[in-house]
C-alpha cells in the first residue's frame, strides 16, 4: 500500500541546536512578528508571523469514520511547510497538526500580514 517499507526512514544529517523546541506556555512572550518578503505569502509564513495568537484550526480527515472533521483550538507555537504546532492553554496539551488536513484557520485577533505585490487589501 505504501511505496516504502515500514521500517524505512530518510537519511538525516546533523541538525544544529537552535534552542528549546517549544517555549514554556505560561508567561511566555513571543518575539515581534517578522515581516516577510512580499513574494512569500504562503500559509506557513502567515502562521509564523502570528506566533503566540489564539487560533481555531478546522481540519478534515478523509476515510476516518471516527474523526471525519475536527476543530483544534490553541496558541500558535510554530508552523512549517507541512505542520502547525498548537498549545492548548487550558489543558497544557500540544498538538502537531499536518497541513494536508487543514481546511482553514480562524484567529481571535487581527493578523499580521503583508499582501503580495499587486494585491489590494480592503480596509473597513
C-alpha positions in Angstrom: 0.0 0.0 0.0 2.8 2.4 0.8 5.7 3.0 -1.6 8.4 2.4 1.1 8.9 -0.5 3.6 7.5 0.2 7.1 11.0 0.4 8.7 12.4 2.8 6.0 13.2 6.4 7.0 15.1 9.1 5.1 18.7 9.7 6.0 19.2 12.6 8.3 22.2 14.8 8.6 23.3 16.5 11.8 20.9 19.2 12.9 22.3 22.3 14.7 20.8 23.0 18.1 18.8 26.2 18.0 17.4 26.4 21.5 14.3 24.9 23.1 11.9 23.3 20.6 8.8 24.6 22.3 8.7 27.7 24.6 7.0 27.5 28.0 3.3 28.2 27.9 2.8 30.4 30.9 4.3 33.9 30.9 5.9 33.3 27.6 6.4 36.4 25.5 6.7 35.8 21.7 9.1 38.0 19.8 7.6 40.5 17.4 6.4 39.0 14.2 8.9 39.4 11.4 7.9 40.9 8.1 8.0 38.6 5.1 9.4 39.3 1.6 6.3 40.3 -0.4 6.5 37.3 -2.7 6.4 34.8 0.2 2.8 34.9 1.5 2.4 31.1 2.0 0.1 29.8 4.7 3.0 28.6 6.9 4.7 32.0 6.7 1.5 33.8 7.6 1.2 31.5 10.6 4.8 32.2 11.6 4.1 36.0 11.5 1.3 35.3 14.0 3.0 33.2 16.6 1.5 33.4 20.1 -2.0 34.2 18.8 -5.0 32.0 19.7 -6.4 30.2 16.7 -9.1 27.6 15.8 -7.8 25.2 13.1 -10.5 23.4 11.2 -9.4 20.1 9.8 -11.0 17.1 7.9 -9.7 13.6 7.8 -10.7 11.6 4.8 -11.7 7.9 5.2 -11.8 8.3 9.0 -15.2 7.4 10.4 -14.1 8.3 13.9 -12.9 11.8 13.1 -14.3 13.0 9.8 -13.8 16.6 10.9 -12.4 18.3 14.0 -11.5 21.7 15.3 -8.3 22.2 17.3 -8.1 25.4 19.4 -4.9 26.8 20.9 -2.0 29.2 20.7 0.2 29.0 17.5 3.7 28.0 18.7 5.3 27.0 15.4 4.5 26.4 11.8 6.3 24.7 9.0 5.7 23.8 5.4 3.7 20.7 6.4 2.7 21.3 10.0 1.3 23.6 12.7 2.1 23.2 16.4 -0.7 24.5 18.7 -0.7 24.6 22.5 -3.9 24.4 24.5 -3.5 26.8 27.5 -6.4 25.1 29.3 -5.1 21.6 29.2 -1.4 22.1 28.6 -1.5 19.7 25.6 0.4 20.5 22.5 -0.9 19.4 19.0 1.2 18.7 16.0 -1.2 19.1 13.1 -0.5 18.2 9.5 -1.2 21.0 6.9 -2.6 18.4 4.5 -5.7 18.1 6.7 -6.2 21.9 7.3 -9.3 23.4 5.8 -9.0 26.9 7.3 -7.8 28.8 10.4 -9.7 31.4 12.4 -7.8 33.9 14.7 -9.4 35.8 17.6 -7.5 39.0 16.7 -6.2 40.8 13.7 -3.5 39.1 11.7 0.0 40.3 11.0 0.1 40.1 7.2 1.7 41.9 4.2 -0.1 41.2 0.9 1.9 40.2 -2.2 2.6 42.9 -4.8 -0.4 43.9 -6.9 -3.0 42.6 -4.3 -5.2 45.3 -2.8 -6.5 44.8 0.8 -9.9 46.0 1.6 -10.0 48.3 4.6 -13.0 48.8 6.8 
